Amino acid sequence: MLLHIIARGKIARSPEAELLDRYAKRITWPFKHSELPDTGGKVPPPVQTPMREVLLDERGKAMSSEEFAALLGRWRDEGVRECRFLIGAADGHGDEARARADHLLCFGKMTWPHLMARAMLAEQLWRATAILAGHPYHRSG
Protein backbone atom coordinates (compact mmCIF):
# COMPACT_ATOMS: atom_id res chain seq x y z
CA MET A 1 0.00 0.00 0.00
CA LEU A 2 1.35 3.41 -1.00
CA LEU A 3 1.60 5.86 1.90
CA HIS A 4 1.23 9.34 0.41
CA ILE A 5 1.61 12.59 2.37
CA ILE A 6 0.04 15.55 0.53
CA ALA A 7 0.75 18.84 2.30
CA ARG A 8 0.07 22.51 1.64
CA GLY A 9 3.10 24.78 1.71
CA LYS A 10 6.74 24.26 0.84
CA ILE A 11 9.02 22.57 3.34
CA ALA A 12 12.24 23.64 1.51
CA ARG A 13 15.53 23.04 3.30
CA SER A 14 14.82 22.98 7.00
CA PRO A 15 15.34 20.83 10.08
CA GLU A 16 11.77 19.56 9.59
CA ALA A 17 12.61 18.54 6.01
CA GLU A 18 15.62 16.60 7.29
CA LEU A 19 13.42 14.77 9.81
CA LEU A 20 10.80 14.02 7.16
CA ASP A 21 13.49 12.64 4.88
CA ARG A 22 15.09 10.61 7.67
CA TYR A 23 11.85 8.79 8.50
CA ALA A 24 10.69 8.52 4.88
CA LYS A 25 13.87 6.58 4.07
CA ARG A 26 13.09 4.08 6.83
CA ILE A 27 9.55 3.30 5.66
CA THR A 28 9.67 -0.02 3.84
CA TRP A 29 6.25 0.39 2.22
CA PRO A 30 5.95 2.50 -0.94
CA PHE A 31 6.03 6.17 0.11
CA LYS A 32 5.44 9.49 -1.62
CA HIS A 33 5.43 13.12 -0.45
CA SER A 34 3.66 15.80 -2.52
CA GLU A 35 3.44 19.53 -1.89
CA LEU A 36 0.74 21.99 -2.90
CA PRO A 37 0.77 25.79 -2.71
CA ASP A 38 -0.78 27.34 0.39
CA THR A 39 -3.86 28.20 -1.67
CA GLY A 40 -5.09 26.87 -4.98
CA GLY A 41 -3.46 24.01 -6.75
CA LYS A 42 -5.13 20.66 -7.17
CA VAL A 43 -4.69 17.57 -5.07
CA PRO A 44 -3.04 15.06 -7.41
CA PRO A 45 -5.24 12.25 -8.71
CA PRO A 46 -4.91 8.91 -6.91
CA VAL A 47 -1.80 6.96 -7.81
CA GLN A 48 -3.55 3.71 -6.93
CA THR A 49 -7.12 2.67 -6.26
CA PRO A 50 -8.86 1.68 -4.09
CA MET A 51 -7.74 4.54 -1.89
CA ARG A 52 -8.35 5.92 1.60
CA GLU A 53 -8.02 9.58 2.54
CA VAL A 54 -6.93 10.71 6.01
CA LEU A 55 -7.07 14.38 6.96
CA LEU A 56 -4.89 15.70 9.73
CA ASP A 57 -7.42 17.86 11.50
CA GLU A 58 -7.89 19.34 14.96
CA ARG A 59 -11.35 17.73 15.07
CA GLY A 60 -9.88 14.33 14.31
CA LYS A 61 -9.37 11.31 16.50
CA ALA A 62 -6.21 10.98 18.57
CA MET A 63 -4.91 7.42 18.24
CA SER A 64 -2.20 5.41 19.90
CA SER A 65 0.58 4.17 17.64
CA GLU A 66 -0.84 0.65 17.94
CA GLU A 67 -4.32 1.82 16.91
CA PHE A 68 -2.86 3.72 13.96
CA ALA A 69 -0.86 0.65 12.88
CA ALA A 70 -3.97 -1.53 13.19
CA LEU A 71 -5.97 0.88 10.99
CA LEU A 72 -3.29 0.85 8.28
CA GLY A 73 -2.95 -2.92 8.56
CA ARG A 74 -6.71 -3.40 8.21
CA TRP A 75 -6.85 -1.17 5.12
CA ARG A 76 -3.86 -2.97 3.61
CA ASP A 77 -5.50 -6.35 4.26
CA GLU A 78 -8.75 -5.09 2.66
CA GLY A 79 -6.83 -4.39 -0.54
CA VAL A 80 -6.47 -0.62 -0.28
CA ARG A 81 -3.68 0.38 -2.67
CA GLU A 82 -3.08 3.99 -1.58
CA CYS A 83 -3.55 5.82 1.70
CA ARG A 84 -3.33 9.58 1.38
CA PHE A 85 -2.63 11.85 4.34
CA LEU A 86 -3.65 15.46 3.72
CA ILE A 87 -2.15 18.28 5.76
CA GLY A 88 -3.94 21.58 5.17
CA ALA A 89 -2.76 25.17 5.20
CA ALA A 90 -2.90 27.41 8.27
CA ASP A 91 -6.71 27.44 8.30
CA GLY A 92 -6.97 23.66 8.03
CA HIS A 93 -9.54 21.83 5.92
CA GLY A 94 -13.04 22.87 4.94
CA ASP A 95 -16.25 21.07 5.85
CA GLU A 96 -16.49 19.47 2.39
CA ALA A 97 -13.03 17.92 2.67
CA ARG A 98 -13.80 16.66 6.18
CA ALA A 99 -17.04 15.06 5.01
CA ARG A 100 -15.28 13.35 2.10
CA ALA A 101 -12.42 11.94 4.19
CA ASP A 102 -12.33 8.33 5.32
CA HIS A 103 -10.69 9.28 8.61
CA LEU A 104 -9.84 12.43 10.58
CA LEU A 105 -6.63 12.20 12.60
CA CYS A 106 -5.13 14.60 15.12
CA PHE A 107 -1.89 14.63 17.07
CA GLY A 108 -3.58 15.60 20.32
CA LYS A 109 -5.19 18.85 21.44
CA MET A 110 -2.14 21.02 20.87
CA THR A 111 -1.64 22.94 17.65
CA TRP A 112 1.46 21.85 15.73
CA PRO A 113 3.30 23.72 12.97
CA HIS A 114 2.51 22.22 9.57
CA LEU A 115 6.16 21.48 8.86
CA MET A 116 6.52 19.64 12.16
CA ALA A 117 3.28 17.73 11.52
CA ARG A 118 4.81 16.28 8.33
CA ALA A 119 7.86 15.01 10.19
CA MET A 120 5.70 13.62 13.01
CA LEU A 121 3.42 11.89 10.50
CA ALA A 122 6.39 10.35 8.67
CA GLU A 123 7.71 9.03 12.00
CA GLN A 124 4.33 7.54 12.87
CA LEU A 125 4.07 5.93 9.43
CA TRP A 126 7.47 4.35 9.96
CA ARG A 127 6.48 3.27 13.48
CA ALA A 128 3.19 1.79 12.22
CA THR A 129 4.90 -0.21 9.49
CA ALA A 130 7.51 -1.36 12.01
CA ILE A 131 4.77 -2.49 14.40
CA LEU A 132 3.04 -4.40 11.60
CA ALA A 133 6.35 -6.04 10.65
CA GLY A 134 7.05 -7.05 14.26
CA HIS A 135 10.15 -4.82 14.41
CA PRO A 136 11.36 -4.11 17.97
CA TYR A 137 11.58 -0.30 17.47
CA HIS A 138 8.21 0.37 19.08
CA ARG A 139 7.82 -0.19 22.80
CA SER A 140 4.40 -0.20 24.39
CA GLY A 141 3.79 0.91 27.73
C-alpha positions as CSV (number, residue, x, y, z in Angstrom):
1,M,0.0,0.0,0.0
2,L,1.3,3.4,-1.0
3,L,1.6,5.9,1.9
4,H,1.2,9.3,0.4
5,I,1.6,12.6,2.4
6,I,0.0,15.6,0.5
7,A,0.8,18.8,2.3
8,R,0.1,22.5,1.6
9,G,3.1,24.8,1.7
10,K,6.7,24.3,0.8
11,I,9.0,22.6,3.3
12,A,12.2,23.6,1.5
13,R,15.5,23.0,3.3
14,S,14.8,23.0,7.0
15,P,15.3,20.8,10.1
16,E,11.8,19.6,9.6
17,A,12.6,18.5,6.0
18,E,15.6,16.6,7.3
19,L,13.4,14.8,9.8
20,L,10.8,14.0,7.2
21,D,13.5,12.6,4.9
22,R,15.1,10.6,7.7
23,Y,11.9,8.8,8.5
24,A,10.7,8.5,4.9
25,K,13.9,6.6,4.1
26,R,13.1,4.1,6.8
27,I,9.6,3.3,5.7
28,T,9.7,0.0,3.8
29,W,6.3,0.4,2.2
30,P,6.0,2.5,-0.9
31,F,6.0,6.2,0.1
32,K,5.4,9.5,-1.6
33,H,5.4,13.1,-0.5
34,S,3.7,15.8,-2.5
35,E,3.4,19.5,-1.9
36,L,0.7,22.0,-2.9
37,P,0.8,25.8,-2.7
38,D,-0.8,27.3,0.4
39,T,-3.9,28.2,-1.7
40,G,-5.1,26.9,-5.0
41,G,-3.5,24.0,-6.8
42,K,-5.1,20.7,-7.2
43,V,-4.7,17.6,-5.1
44,P,-3.0,15.1,-7.4
45,P,-5.2,12.2,-8.7
46,P,-4.9,8.9,-6.9
47,V,-1.8,7.0,-7.8
48,Q,-3.5,3.7,-6.9
49,T,-7.1,2.7,-6.3
50,P,-8.9,1.7,-4.1
51,M,-7.7,4.5,-1.9
52,R,-8.3,5.9,1.6
53,E,-8.0,9.6,2.5
54,V,-6.9,10.7,6.0
55,L,-7.1,14.4,7.0
56,L,-4.9,15.7,9.7
57,D,-7.4,17.9,11.5
58,E,-7.9,19.3,15.0
59,R,-11.4,17.7,15.1
60,G,-9.9,14.3,14.3
61,K,-9.4,11.3,16.5
62,A,-6.2,11.0,18.6
63,M,-4.9,7.4,18.2
64,S,-2.2,5.4,19.9
65,S,0.6,4.2,17.6
66,E,-0.8,0.7,17.9
67,E,-4.3,1.8,16.9
68,F,-2.9,3.7,14.0
69,A,-0.9,0.7,12.9
70,A,-4.0,-1.5,13.2
71,L,-6.0,0.9,11.0
72,L,-3.3,0.8,8.3
73,G,-3.0,-2.9,8.6
74,R,-6.7,-3.4,8.2
75,W,-6.8,-1.2,5.1
76,R,-3.9,-3.0,3.6
77,D,-5.5,-6.3,4.3
78,E,-8.8,-5.1,2.7
79,G,-6.8,-4.4,-0.5
80,V,-6.5,-0.6,-0.3
81,R,-3.7,0.4,-2.7
82,E,-3.1,4.0,-1.6
83,C,-3.6,5.8,1.7
84,R,-3.3,9.6,1.4
85,F,-2.6,11.9,4.3
86,L,-3.7,15.5,3.7
87,I,-2.2,18.3,5.8
88,G,-3.9,21.6,5.2
89,A,-2.8,25.2,5.2
90,A,-2.9,27.4,8.3
91,D,-6.7,27.4,8.3
92,G,-7.0,23.7,8.0
93,H,-9.5,21.8,5.9
94,G,-13.0,22.9,4.9
95,D,-16.2,21.1,5.8
96,E,-16.5,19.5,2.4
97,A,-13.0,17.9,2.7
98,R,-13.8,16.7,6.2
99,A,-17.0,15.1,5.0
100,R,-15.3,13.4,2.1
101,A,-12.4,11.9,4.2
102,D,-12.3,8.3,5.3
103,H,-10.7,9.3,8.6
104,L,-9.8,12.4,10.6
105,L,-6.6,12.2,12.6
106,C,-5.1,14.6,15.1
107,F,-1.9,14.6,17.1
108,G,-3.6,15.6,20.3
109,K,-5.2,18.8,21.4
110,M,-2.1,21.0,20.9
111,T,-1.6,22.9,17.6
112,W,1.5,21.8,15.7
113,P,3.3,23.7,13.0
114,H,2.5,22.2,9.6
115,L,6.2,21.5,8.9
116,M,6.5,19.6,12.2
117,A,3.3,17.7,11.5
118,R,4.8,16.3,8.3
119,A,7.9,15.0,10.2
120,M,5.7,13.6,13.0
121,L,3.4,11.9,10.5
122,A,6.4,10.3,8.7
123,E,7.7,9.0,12.0
124,Q,4.3,7.5,12.9
125,L,4.1,5.9,9.4
126,W,7.5,4.4,10.0
127,R,6.5,3.3,13.5
128,A,3.2,1.8,12.2
129,T,4.9,-0.2,9.5
130,A,7.5,-1.4,12.0
131,I,4.8,-2.5,14.4
132,L,3.0,-4.4,11.6
133,A,6.4,-6.0,10.7
134,G,7.0,-7.1,14.3
135,H,10.1,-4.8,14.4
136,P,11.4,-4.1,18.0
137,Y,11.6,-0.3,17.5
138,H,8.2,0.4,19.1
139,R,7.8,-0.2,22.8
140,S,4.4,-0.2,24.4
141,G,3.8,0.9,27.7
